Amino acid sequence: MRLPELMGKEWRELLASRSFWLLLLLIGPLVGHGFITAVNLYAEASGIAGGPAALSQGLTPLDGILTPTFGAYDLAAMFLFPFIAIRLISAEKQSGGLKLLLQLPGSLAGKIFIKGLVFLAGWVLALIPGLIALCLWRSYGGHLYGPETLTLLTGHLLRALLSGGIAVAAAALTESAASAAIVTLGITVGTWALDFMASARGGLLQELASYTPTAALRFFEQGLLRLNTVVVILMLSIAGFALAVVWLNLGRDWRFRILGTAGIVAVVGLAVVGGNRLRGSWDFSENRRSSFSAADENALRQIQQPLHVTVFLAAEDPRLNDLEQNVLRKLRRSLAHVDVDYAAGGRTGLFTGADDHYGEIWYEMNGQKLVERSIIEEVVLEQIYQLAGQKQPERAGENEFTGYPLAARPKFAGMIFYGLWPLFTIVAWWVSRR
C-alpha cells in the first residue's frame, strides 16, 4: 500500500471515530467559556464601566487571555484526545484488522508513524476554535505578541503528542480499549500525585515533577521555551509509539517484546538524563518575565565560576515560590553553572525554633559564602556580583513593559462557540457519514 493510500485509510478511520467528533463538538464550548470569561475579567481589570483599573504592567494578553483560553486544550489532551488514539489501535486489534495491516508492504514502524501524523492532524483541526478566539481578540482591538503566542501553541502541541504516545502504548500493551483507558487515566492521576508530592517536599522530586505534562506546560504558558523540556517530552512521546511497534508485532514472541521494551526504557532513560542536562532556554514573553535586564544578563554570562545556592525554605512556603519564579529560574538561564540545594525538605516553616537557619539563603562561589534572607531580585544580584568580584552594571535606559489594558466585551463569542461551532461540527459529521 502506497503512502497516500495508507494516509487516506487512517484519515477515514479517524473520521469514523465517534471520539474524534465528540472532541470537536466539546472543544468549541470549552474554549468559548474560557475565552468569554477571560475577556470579561480582562475588561474589569482594565477599568470597564468606570471601575478601578489594575496596574497596566500586569495586563498582558498571555496571562489574561491566551492561557485561560487554551486551558481547555489541556483538559482535552488529558480526557478526550487519548481515547481517539486508543480507539484506532484497539479497534484494529479486536476486529482482526491489525493482522491485515501487518501483511501490507512496508514496516510496522512506518505504519505507526502514519497513525501518529493523522493523530496530530486531528489535533490541529481541534485547534480551530482557539484560533477563532485569537481572531476575535484581535477584532476587539486586543494585542497579541507573535513569539509568545507561538510558544504557547508549541507547548500544547507537545502536550497532545505526549498524550497520544501514552495512549498508543497503553492500547498496544492491553487487550481492550477499556483497559487501555484505565491505564492512561492511571498515568494521568499518577502525574498529578507526583506534582502534589513535589510541592510538599521539593528537592529531586520537584525536579522530576517539572517534566509532568501539567508542570511542563506551565513553562510554555509563561513564554519560556526550555530545550530540556522539549527534548524530554519528545523522547517520552517517541517511546510510547516505539512500545506500540514492539507490542503490535504479532509475529514476535514474548521474549522479543520484553527485550524490546527493556531496550526502549534504557535508551529513553539515558536520553532523558542527557536531556535534563541541557540548559538552553529562550524567553519569548514580551515582558521578559523569565529574564533579568539585558545589562544584568550580559554581566552574569561573563561569570564562569559555579554558584551553589542553599535554600532553607520549605516547599509550602510562598517565599520559595517567589524565589523560584523571580530569581532562581532567571539565574539558571543566565549563569553557566548553578546548583540549588533545597535544604529545608518538606517542613512548613511555621514553627522553626529548632532550626536557626530557616529562612536563610546561602550563596557560595570561589570558596566564599554569603547569607541572605531577602528574595528581592536586586538584593540577590548584589550578593552574586560581590562573590564574583564584579561591578554591578548600569541598568538605566531600558524600556519597561507597559501592559495592554483593553476594556472590551466578548461580542459574538457566545454565538460562535455555543451555537455555530456545534452546528458546524454536527453538519460535518453528517457529511462524513454519507
C-alpha positions in Angstrom: 0.0 0.0 0.0 1.4 3.3 -1.0 1.9 6.2 1.4 -1.1 8.3 0.1 -3.4 5.3 0.3 -2.2 4.4 3.8 -2.7 8.0 5.0 -6.2 8.0 3.4 -7.1 4.8 5.2 -6.0 6.3 8.6 -7.8 9.5 7.9 -11.0 7.7 7.1 -10.7 5.7 10.3 -10.2 9.0 12.2 -13.4 10.5 10.7 -15.3 7.3 11.5 -14.3 7.6 15.2 -17.1 9.0 17.4 -14.5 10.1 20.0 -12.9 12.4 17.4 -16.2 14.1 16.7 -17.0 14.3 20.4 -13.7 16.1 20.8 -14.6 18.6 18.1 -18.1 19.0 19.5 -16.9 19.8 23.1 -13.8 21.8 22.4 -15.7 24.7 21.0 -17.9 25.4 24.1 -14.9 24.7 26.4 -12.7 27.2 24.5 -15.6 29.6 24.3 -16.2 29.5 28.1 -12.6 30.1 28.8 -12.3 32.9 26.3 -15.5 34.7 27.3 -14.6 34.6 31.0 -11.1 35.8 30.3 -12.2 38.7 28.2 -14.7 39.8 30.8 -12.2 39.6 33.6 -9.6 41.4 31.5 -12.1 44.2 30.8 -12.9 44.6 34.5 -9.2 44.8 35.3 -8.8 47.4 32.6 -11.5 49.6 34.3 -14.6 49.0 32.1 -17.7 50.9 33.2 -15.7 53.4 35.2 -14.4 50.8 37.6 -10.9 51.0 39.1 -8.2 49.8 36.7 -5.3 47.5 37.7 -1.7 48.3 37.1 -1.2 48.3 33.4 2.1 46.3 33.8 0.1 43.3 34.9 -2.3 43.4 32.0 -0.7 41.1 29.5 -2.7 39.0 26.9 -0.5 36.0 27.6 -1.8 35.7 31.2 -5.1 37.3 30.8 -6.4 35.8 27.5 -4.2 33.2 25.9 -3.5 30.9 28.9 -7.1 30.7 30.2 -8.5 30.3 26.7 -6.2 27.5 25.7 -6.5 25.9 29.1 -9.4 23.9 27.5 -6.9 22.1 25.4 -5.1 20.9 28.5 -8.3 19.2 29.6 -8.9 17.9 26.1 -5.4 16.4 25.9 -6.0 14.6 29.3 -9.5 13.3 28.9 -10.6 13.4 25.3 -7.7 13.1 22.8 -6.2 9.9 24.3 -9.4 8.0 23.5 -9.0 8.7 19.8 -5.6 7.0 19.8 -6.9 4.2 21.9 -9.9 3.6 19.7 -7.8 3.5 16.4 -5.4 0.9 17.9 -7.8 -1.2 19.9 -10.4 -1.4 17.1 -7.8 -2.9 14.8 -6.7 -5.4 17.4 -10.2 -6.6 18.2 -11.5 -6.7 14.7 -8.5 -8.5 13.2 -7.6 -5.5 11.0 -4.2 -5.5 12.6 -3.3 -8.8 11.1 -4.2 -7.5 7.6 -2.3 -4.3 8.3 0.9 -6.3 9.1 0.6 -8.2 5.8 0.7 -5.0 3.8 4.0 -3.8 2.3 6.1 -1.6 4.5 7.3 -1.7 8.0 5.1 -1.6 11.1 7.1 1.4 12.4 6.2 3.3 9.2 2.5 2.5 9.6 2.5 3.6 13.3 4.3 6.8 12.2 1.5 7.5 9.7 -1.0 6.9 12.5 0.8 9.5 14.6 0.7 12.0 11.8 -3.0 11.5 11.5 -3.5 12.0 15.2 -1.6 15.3 15.1 -3.7 16.4 12.1 -6.8 15.7 14.1 -5.4 17.8 17.0 -4.6 20.7 14.6 -8.3 20.6 13.5 -9.3 20.8 17.1 -7.2 24.0 17.5 -9.5 25.9 15.1 -11.7 27.2 18.0 -8.6 28.5 19.7 -7.5 30.3 16.6 -11.0 31.7 16.2 -10.7 33.1 19.7 -7.4 34.8 18.8 -9.0 36.4 15.7 -11.9 37.6 17.9 -9.5 39.1 20.4 -7.7 41.0 17.6 -11.1 42.2 16.3 -11.8 43.7 19.7 -8.6 45.7 19.4 -6.6 43.3 21.6 -2.8 42.9 21.4 -1.0 39.6 20.5 2.7 39.1 20.6 3.7 36.5 18.0 6.7 34.8 19.7 4.9 34.1 23.0 1.7 33.0 21.2 3.6 30.5 19.1 5.5 29.3 22.2 2.1 28.5 23.8 0.8 26.7 20.8 4.0 24.7 20.7 3.5 23.7 24.3 0.0 22.4 23.6 1.1 20.6 20.5 3.8 18.8 22.5 1.3 18.1 25.3 -1.0 16.4 22.8 1.8 14.4 21.3 2.8 13.1 24.7 -0.9 12.2 25.5 -1.1 10.4 22.1 2.2 8.5 22.8 0.9 7.3 26.2 -2.5 6.3 24.8 -1.0 4.4 21.9 1.4 2.5 24.2 -1.4 1.6 26.6 -3.6 0.4 23.7 -0.8 -1.8 22.4 0.0 -3.3 25.8 -3.6 -4.1 26.8 -6.2 -6.3 25.4 -9.1 -3.9 25.2 -9.9 -0.3 24.8 -11.4 -0.2 28.3 -8.2 -1.5 29.9 -6.1 1.0 27.8 -8.3 3.9 29.0 -7.8 2.8 32.7 -4.1 2.6 32.2 -4.0 6.1 30.5 -6.1 7.7 33.2 -4.0 6.0 35.8 -0.8 7.5 34.4 -2.6 10.9 34.4 -3.6 10.6 38.0 0.0 9.5 38.8 1.4 12.7 37.4 -1.0 14.7 39.5 0.2 12.8 42.6 3.8 13.4 41.7 3.1 17.2 41.3 1.3 17.2 44.7 4.2 15.3 46.5 6.8 17.6 44.8 5.0 20.7 46.1 5.3 19.4 49.6 8.8 18.0 49.5 10.8 19.8 46.9 14.4 18.7 46.0 14.9 15.9 43.5 11.2 15.1 43.5 10.4 18.7 42.4 12.9 18.4 39.6 11.3 15.2 38.3 7.8 16.7 38.6 8.9 19.6 36.3 8.6 17.1 33.4 5.0 16.0 34.1 2.6 17.3 31.4 0.9 19.9 33.6 4.1 21.3 35.0 5.9 21.3 31.6 3.0 23.2 30.1 3.4 26.0 32.7 6.8 27.0 31.2 5.2 27.4 27.7 2.3 29.4 29.3 4.9 31.8 30.6 6.5 32.2 27.2 9.6 30.2 28.1 10.9 27.6 25.7 13.3 25.2 27.5 15.4 22.9 25.5 15.4 20.1 28.1 11.6 20.2 28.4 11.2 19.9 24.7 13.7 17.0 24.4 12.3 15.1 27.3 8.7 15.4 26.1 9.7 14.3 22.6 11.6 11.3 23.8 8.8 10.2 26.0 6.3 10.6 23.1 8.6 8.6 20.7 9.0 5.9 23.4 5.2 5.5 23.5 5.0 4.9 19.8 8.1 2.7 19.9 6.4 0.5 22.5 3.4 0.2 20.2 5.6 -1.0 17.4 7.2 -3.7 19.7 3.9 -5.0 21.1 1.8 -4.8 18.0 4.2 -7.0 16.1 2.2 -10.3 16.4 4.9 -12.3 14.6 7.3 -12.0 17.6 7.3 -14.0 20.8 7.1 -12.5 24.3 10.9 -12.6 24.8 11.3 -10.2 21.9 8.7 -7.9 23.4 10.3 -8.0 26.8 13.8 -7.3 25.4 12.5 -4.6 23.1 10.7 -2.9 26.0 13.8 -3.1 28.2 15.8 -1.6 25.4 13.4 1.3 24.8 13.3 2.0 28.5 17.1 2.1 28.7 17.5 4.3 25.7 14.8 6.7 26.8 16.2 6.8 30.3 19.7 7.8 29.1 18.1 10.3 26.7 16.1 11.9 29.5 19.1 12.1 31.8 21.1 13.7 29.0 18.3 16.0 28.0 17.9 17.1 31.6 21.5 18.4 31.5 20.6 20.8 28.6 20.4 24.3 29.8 19.4 26.1 26.6 16.2 28.2 27.0 14.6 31.2 25.3 12.3 33.7 26.9 9.8 34.7 24.2 7.4 36.6 26.6 7.0 40.2 25.7 7.6 41.4 29.3 10.7 39.2 29.7 9.3 37.6 32.9 11.9 34.9 33.0 14.9 37.1 32.3 16.9 39.7 34.1 17.6 43.0 32.4 19.8 42.9 29.4 22.6 44.6 31.3 22.5 42.0 34.1 22.2 39.1 31.7 25.4 40.3 29.8 27.2 40.7 33.1 26.1 37.3 34.5 27.2 35.5 31.3 30.7 36.7 32.0 30.8 34.8 35.3 32.2 31.3 34.7 32.6 30.2 38.4 30.0 27.8 39.6 27.4 29.2 42.0 25.9 27.0 44.8 22.7 28.1 46.4 21.4 26.5 49.6 17.7 27.4 50.3 16.3 26.9 53.8 12.7 27.3 52.8 10.1 24.6 52.8 8.2 23.8 49.6 4.9 25.1 51.2 6.5 28.5 52.0 5.3 31.1 49.5 8.7 32.8 49.7 10.2 29.7 48.0 7.8 30.1 45.0 8.7 33.8 44.7 12.4 33.0 44.9 12.0 30.3 42.3 9.9 32.4 39.9 11.7 35.7 40.3 15.3 34.7 40.9 16.4 31.1 40.5 14.7 30.5 37.2 16.5 33.6 35.8 19.8 32.6 37.3 19.7 29.2 35.6 19.2 30.9 32.3 22.0 33.5 32.8 24.8 31.8 34.7 26.8 28.9 33.2 26.8 26.8 36.4 24.1 27.0 39.1 23.5 24.3 41.7 20.5 24.7 44.0 20.1 22.6 47.2 16.7 22.7 48.9 17.8 22.0 52.5 14.5 22.6 54.3 12.8 19.5 52.9 9.1 19.4 53.4 8.6 21.4 56.6 6.1 24.1 56.7 8.4 26.5 58.5 5.6 27.7 60.8 7.5 26.6 63.9 11.2 26.9 63.3 12.6 27.3 66.7 14.7 24.2 66.4 16.2 25.3 63.1 18.0 28.6 63.4 18.8 28.6 59.6 15.2 28.5 58.4 14.5 31.4 56.0 18.2 31.8 55.1 19.6 31.5 51.6 23.3 30.7 51.2 25.2 31.8 48.1 28.7 30.2 47.7 31.2 31.0 45.0 35.0 30.9 44.9 35.2 29.5 48.4 33.2 32.4 49.8 29.7 32.3 51.3 27.2 35.0 51.9 23.9 34.5 53.8 20.8 36.5 52.9 17.1 36.3 53.8 15.8 38.7 51.1 14.3 37.2 47.9 14.3 40.6 46.1 16.0 40.3 42.7 18.2 43.4 43.1 19.5 42.2 46.5 20.3 38.7 45.2 22.2 40.1 42.2 24.2 42.3 44.5 25.3 39.3 46.5 26.3 37.4 43.4 28.3 40.3 41.9 30.1 40.7 45.3 31.0 37.0 45.3 32.3 37.1 41.8 34.2 40.3 42.4 32.4 42.0 39.6 30.9 45.5 39.4 27.2 45.9 39.0 26.2 47.0 35.5 24.3 50.2 34.8 20.6 49.4 34.2 19.3 52.8 33.1 17.7 53.4 29.8 15.9 50.0 29.4 12.3 50.1 28.4 9.7 48.8 30.9 6.8 46.7 29.9 3.7 49.0 29.9 1.0 46.4 29.6 -2.1 46.3 27.2 -5.3 47.3 29.0 -8.4 46.8 27.0 -12.0 47.3 28.2 -13.9 45.3 25.7 -16.8 42.8 25.8 -16.7 39.4 24.0 -19.1 40.3 21.2 -20.4 37.4 19.1 -18.2 34.9 21.0 -21.2 33.1 22.6 -23.0 32.8 19.3 -19.9 31.4 17.6 -18.7 28.9 20.3 -22.0 27.8 21.7 -24.1 27.9 18.6 -22.3 28.0 15.2 -19.4 25.7 16.2 -21.5 22.8 17.5 -23.8 23.2 14.5 -20.8 23.1 12.1 -19.4 20.0 13.8 -22.7 18.2 13.6 -23.1 19.0 9.9 -19.5 18.0 9.2 -20.1 14.7 11.0 -23.3 14.0 9.0 -21.5 14.8 5.7 -18.6 12.5 6.6 -21.0 9.6 7.4 -22.5 9.9 4.0 
